Amino acid sequence: MSPLSSTAASVLRQGARQQLSALRTQKRGMADAYTKATTASSYSSPFRGTSDRRDTTAIPDFKKYRNSGGENTQKVFQYFMVGSMGAVTALGAKATVQDFLVNMSASADVLAQAKVEVDLASIPEGKNVIIKWRGKPVFIRHRTEDEIKEAEDAKWEALRDPQPDSDRVKKPEWLIMLGVCTHLGCVPIGEAGDFGGWFCPCHGSHYDISGRIRKGPAPLNLEVPAYDFPTEESLVIG
């Protein structure tokens, strides 16, 4: 090998050693800085400043707000609050429903028309009386002994709307029913027709002395409303 080549190789090796040493020194310094940063015992905020102001990064102490009565005391208070709110809610719901039902109930004038009282002493035997109840006519018939016997002896099983006379009256001498034809809602005429009861001239429906359909297009007997006898000489319909 020539002297020139030996000198160049020696220079290259010496330069490489110097660079390697510098890299090792730099790496060692970075490792020391990282170790110092990770092992620091406290942290100083860069936003704290240099004045004597209060440290805003300090965590406040909440010990004075901590419950000192134990867990059971807190639960009792919570149960009391839940129960109180439930009771208040129930009372409010009750008042709301009650007000709604009161507003939806019938007014005084409607309730006054719901029931009608009739003096039966003023109706002679064998006569009809027509009164108005809830906007509809009501027939009241004081039947004679012959009419009662005729109504009871009829063969009701073969009728279009089979119904015995005993199911249509509470007292045999008093027949109370709505005066509305069950065909198209006309008002029949009393003491008329082929069976001595009521006759509807609109379409020719004949009813007997018990108000049962006997002839014509009407499909059902005359309707019997709800009624009662508070006394022997009074009648309440409704």
Sequence and secondary structure as in RCSB ss.txt:
>XXXX:A:sequence
MSPLSSTAASVLRQGARQQLSALRTQKRGMADAYTKATTASSYSSPFRGTSDRRDTTAIPDFKKYRNSGGENTQK
VFQYFMVGSMGAVTALGAKATVQDFLVNMSASADVLAQAKVEVDLASIPEGKNVIIKWRGKPVFIRHRTEDEIKE
AEDAKWEALRDPQPDSDRVKKPEWLIMLGVCTHLGCVPIGEAGDFGGWFCPCHGSHYDISGRIRKGPAPLNLEVP
AYDFPTEESLVIG
>XXXX:A:secstr
  HHHHHHHHHHHHHHHHHHHHHHHHHHHHHHHHHHHHT S    TTS SSS   TTS    GGGS  S HHHHH
HHHHHHHHHHHHHHHHHHHHHHHHHHHHHS  HHHHHHH EEEEGGGS TT EEEEEETTEEEEEEE  HHHHHH
HHHS GGGSSS   GGGT SBTTEEEEE   TTTS   EEEETTTTEEEETTTTEEE TTS EEESS  S     
 EEEEETTEEEE 
